């Protein structure tokens, strides 16, 4: 792994492969890159994306812990006005978004935004939409052993008492951890993700405040994962009690995510660490 420091100084050269669909576009300024959707509508999918894993099998995705991701970003509007999903971080592209692959259970660690009607109710203490720090690793061996019980467990989750009793330990097994980011998304902020071998931290550095604010400590997903940075107009509903729906959102006007710079820095591994 190598350090990536992207400042978007040259329009024709930047890290990652662009992916655009519908009215999605990548727009360069003198020193920033905007992920823009000019007219999001509910009849066609639009996406503006950079990633570094297209054409690779999942076992060849380029990033493993420990590493540090820092991104200075702002958005055209805050929640819930901002429509669709957006964010940056690392995942295993489980849903065939970029090329034909076998489907997989999700592994991700990222800053993730989803507007209503999205409801990805994964952390039982956190809303299923909004601007979040989030991590998940649903492909660990214990999860695979429990999968045959899903047809029994999912209907039972509709009972409130059963949900409150069963979902927290299932959430821990899936290594799901989330925290809402309550801030003005239209202002410049530096988002910091330290992806550790066993534990990861999410932090925030606001321009008006020199102190770095800790947002979340989370169990780490395993690598390898691919880097992704995107904005699109989709929504997803997936809940422990069996609701599952996908669709497209629309907005009255253009919207964008603007990136001033980002940096990916591999970190030194603790020489005393041993796999458990």
Order of alpha helices (4+ residues) and beta strands (2+ residues): beta-beta-beta-beta-beta-beta-beta-beta-beta-beta-alpha-alpha-alpha-beta-beta-beta-beta-beta-beta-beta-beta
